[in-house]
Amino acid sequence: MKMAAVAAAMLFAATALARAADTVTADDTARFLAGMPPSADSPLTPLTNEPAWQRHAKFFDSAFGQLEQRQLSKIRTWTDANLAAPRLTMFYMFSGPDFLYADAFYPKAVTYVLSALEPVGKVPDLTKVPRGSIGSNLYDIEQSLGSILSFSFFITKEMKTDLQAGPISGTLPLLYVFLARSGKTIRDVSLIALDDKGATYFANENAGTNVTRGVRIVFASDDGQEKTLYYFATDLSNRGVKSSGFLQFCQTLAPADSLIKSASYLLHTGHFTTVRDFLLANNAAIIQDDSGIPLVSYDPKKWRFFPFGRYAGPIDKFPGTYQPKYAELFRRAQPMDFGIGYRWRSFESNLLLSVKLPSDGSESADTTSSPPSAEPPQPKPPRPRKPRPPTYFEPPPGFFWFSR
C-alpha cells in the first residue's frame, strides 16, 4: 500500500512537471514576440528556429538598439536631471500601448496607468497558432510599431489596420513587446473590467453596465522590484468619462505624475475638459509636448514651468492650435538632445515640465532638480507675429526608419 502510494505520488509529480514544461508563460510569449529568446525549456523555443522568427529578431534587435541610442537613453538622462522625486503612480492618457516611453520618462514609478480607445485584444498560445501564420503575425507587429520606433508616436490608423484581426490582436501584444524590450519580466496577466464607480473586476465577473475593459500586468523590473501596468480601452471625451468609472479608478491612485505626448491636441478642445481638469487637479508633475494641456489652462500661481527644446508650432494637420504664450515661454527654453512628439526631429521638438507648487504657493525643493526658473513672461504688445511652422514630413506608406 505504501509503495503504491509513493509510486502514485511520484507519477503525479512527474505529470505536474510535464504539464508545467508544456505551459507557455506570458513572459516567454512576450520575449518571443519581441524577437528575444524565451526560456530554454519553453515550448516556444523550437519556433525560434524558424527563418521568419530569426528575421524578426534581427530586425527588432536593430530597431530597438537604434532607438535606445537615439532617444531612450537620452530621455532617461533628462529625467534623472530634472525629475528628482517622481510619484509612485504615473498616468498616461491617450497613450495607446506605449509603455516604452512611459518607462523611459518615469522609470521609478511603481504603478502605470495607460488609456486610449484601442481595444486590449488577445495573445493566444502561440504553439497552437498554425505554423505558416507565425511569420505574418510577427510582420504585422513590426508594421504596427513602425511609427513609434521611427517617430516616437503611434499612427492609430495603421495600428488598427495591422492588428485588428487574426489570432494576435489589439494592444496586448504590443505591450508585451515593450515590456520585454524594456528588460521587464512578466509575472501575471489578468483581463479586468471597471464598473461605473471605478471598482475592479476580473473579466469573467459581472461588472454591470458601462463596463471599461482593461488588462493588469504584474511585472518585475531589472532590479526585481514588482510593479503593475494597467491599460484601459476607454473613451476619454467628456461624454465617455461621464459614463465610465475610469477617472474614479485613477482617483484612488492619485496624486500622480503624467506624460502627455502626441495627443492630437484633444485637450485644447471643449470635448475633453473633464480629463484635462482631472489631470491638473491630481498630478504633482506633468511632462508634455505642446499637444497636451494648453498653457492657458494652467494656473501660474499653482504651477512652475520648465521648458525644453524649441516650440515650432503645430504641424499642418492640426491648424488653429498655435499658442502665442507657449512661444513666449519657450524663448527661455533649455536645450534637449532628443526628439519627441509630432515634430520628432530633435531640433524642432519641445517638452514642458510643469511642477505643482505646494498649496501655500512656496517653492518645493525636493520636487525637481530646480533648473533655472522659466516662468512665462507677461505678454507685451504688440502680439508677436506668428511664425510659419516648418513643413511636416509625412512618411510614405510602408515607410520604416530602420532598414530591414
C-alpha positions, -999 to 999 in steps of 0.1 A, spaced: 0 0 0 28 24 10 48 16 -22 17 21 -43 11 55 -26 47 65 -32 45 55 -68 13 74 -73 28 105 -57 59 102 -80 36 98 -111 16 128 -101 47 149 -96 61 138 -129 28 146 -146 27 180 -130 63 188 -141 55 177 -177 24 199 -177 45 228 -164 70 223 -191 42 224 -217 29 257 -203 36 288 -224 41 316 -199 32 352 -207 69 362 -202 81 337 -227 53 348 -251 64 384 -247 100 376 -254 91 356 -284 70 384 -299 98 409 -291 124 388 -310 141 377 -278 148 340 -269 123 325 -245 135 303 -216 153 272 -227 125 248 -216 97 269 -232 75 252 -258 82 283 -279 119 277 -281 117 253 -311 98 280 -330 128 303 -328 145 281 -354 120 293 -380 136 317 -405 106 341 -400 113 345 -363 151 348 -369 145 376 -394 120 392 -369 146 390 -341 173 406 -362 150 434 -373 139 442 -337 175 440 -324 185 467 -348 154 488 -344 153 489 -306 191 492 -305 190 524 -326 160 537 -306 179 532 -273 209 551 -286 189 579 -303 162 586 -278 155 563 -248 189 566 -231 188 604 -236 153 606 -221 164 587 -190 193 611 -186 170 640 -189 146 625 -164 174 619 -139 185 655 -142 151 671 -140 126 650 -120 143 641 -87 112 630 -67 86 613 -90 54 599 -76 48 562 -74 20 564 -99 20 578 -134 -9 585 -157 -5 584 -195 -38 594 -212 -41 590 -250 -12 566 -248 -21 536 -269 1 507 -258 31 530 -254 47 516 -223 81 522 -238 81 560 -233 61 557 -200 90 536 -186 117 559 -201 103 591 -186 91 575 -153 114 545 -146 109 549 -109 71 546 -110 55 515 -94 21 518 -110 15 528 -146 -20 536 -159 -23 538 -197 -55 546 -216 -68 550 -251 -95 539 -275 -77 509 -288 -91 475 -275 -70 452 -253 -71 423 -278 -56 390 -272 -24 369 -274 -32 331 -277 -9 302 -270 15 306 -299 22 269 -301 -14 264 -313 -12 291 -340 -7 275 -374 30 274 -382 25 291 -416 9 322 -400 35 329 -373 57 349 -398 28 371 -410 17 378 -374 52 389 -365 54 411 -395 20 427 -385 35 436 -351 65 452 -368 42 472 -390 21 483 -360 53 495 -342 68 512 -373 58 548 -365 66 547 -328 100 532 -335 107 558 -361 89 590 -348 80 583 -311 42 581 -316 16 557 -329 -3 563 -361 -35 549 -349 -50 542 -383 -20 520 -392 -21 502 -358 -58 493 -362 -51 480 -397 -22 458 -388 -36 443 -355 -74 444 -359 -79 408 -368 -63 374 -366 -52 353 -336 -29 381 -323 -48 414 -320 -52 447 -301 -27 464 -278 -18 435 -256 9 420 -280 25 455 -283 25 459 -245 42 425 -243 69 436 -268 76 468 -250 78 451 -216 102 425 -229 124 450 -247 125 473 -216 140 444 -196 109 435 -176 98 401 -165 61 394 -167 47 376 -137 10 378 -142 -16 390 -168 -53 394 -160 -80 408 -181 -101 431 -159 -130 455 -160 -141 486 -142 -177 493 -132 -192 528 -134 -179 535 -99 -143 525 -107 -144 492 -88 -122 465 -104 -135 431 -115 -119 401 -133 -131 398 -169 -153 368 -161 -172 386 -133 -203 407 -137 -193 444 -135 -227 456 -145 -233 481 -173 -210 508 -187 -180 485 -183 -145 497 -190 -123 468 -203 -87 466 -195 -57 445 -186 -35 443 -155 1 431 -160 23 425 -129 59 426 -138 94 428 -123 119 454 -133 156 445 -138 163 451 -100 135 426 -91 110 452 -78 74 442 -86 53 468 -105 19 470 -121 8 482 -155 -28 489 -163 -41 496 -198 -78 505 -203 -96 508 -236 -118 538 -229 -133 570 -244 -116 600 -227 -141 626 -240 -164 643 -216 -193 621 -225 -171 590 -223 -157 596 -189 -191 606 -175 -205 572 -181 -174 552 -171 -156 546 -138 -121 552 -152 -114 585 -136 -128 572 -102 -103 544 -105 -75 568 -112 -85 589 -83 -77 561 -59 -41 562 -72 -36 600 -70 -15 621 -66 5 610 -96 27 623 -124 17 624 -160 30 621 -195 12 636 -224 26 634 -260 12 632 -295 -23 637 -281 -39 652 -312 -44 685 -293 -76 670 -279 -71 687 -246 -73 720 -264 -109 714 -273 -141 717 -252 -148 680 -256 -120 668 -232 -122 693 -204 -131 667 -177 -99 648 -183 -79 680 -185 -93 693 -152 -87 659 -136 -50 659 -147 -45 694 -134 -61 685 -101 -44 651 -95 -9 655 -107 22 667 -89 42 670 -122 33 668 -159 57 662 -188 41 671 -221 47 683 -256 26 712 -269 -2 687 -280 -10 683 -243 -27 707 -219 -27 743 -233 -7 767 -213 -37 790 -206 -54 761 -187 -26 761 -161 -29 784 -131 5 802 -130 0 806 -92 -1 769 -87 25 757 -113 61 763 -121 72 758 -157 104 744 -172 105 745 -210 130 724 -230 137 724 -267 121 745 -294 84 754 -299 79 753 -337 42 754 -336 18 725 -345 22 705 -377 -2 713 -406 -26 685 -396 -37 705 -365 -45 740 -376 -57 766 -350 -37 752 -322 -7 776 -322 -1 791 -287 15 826 -285 21 822 -248 38 789 -254 61 807 -279 68 834 -253 76 807 -226 100 788 -249 121 818 -256 138 809 -223 139 771 -230 168 749 -221 182 727 -248 174 690 -252 192 664 -273 163 641 -283 132 643 -304 96 637 -292 61 641 -305 48 651 -339 78 672 -345 100 642 -339 133 658 -351 154 668 -322 160 704 -334 122 712 -335 109 691 -306 96 706 -273 89 694 -238 73 713 -209 78 701 -174 51 716 -151 56 711 -114 27 719 -90 37 741 -61 26 734 -25 -8 748 -16 7 778 0 25 787 -33 60 783 -19 88 765 -38 92 728 -33 129 720 -30 126 682 -34 102 680 -64 128 687 -92 164 694 -95 154 730 -98 166 741 -133 167 779 -138 133 794 -134 114 799 -167 81 815 -156 60 826 -186 67 863 -190 38 888 -193 29 893 -229 40 926 -243 20 944 -270 20 942 -299 14 904 -301 44 887 -317 39 877 -353 30 841 -357 60 822 -373 54 799 -402 57 763 -389 83 742 -407 68 718 -432 59 685 -417 75 654 -432 47 629 -439 62 594 -442 51 575 -473 30 543 -470 50 514 -457 79 537 -446 103 524 -420 131 544 -405 150 513 -399 163 492 -428 155 455 -429 
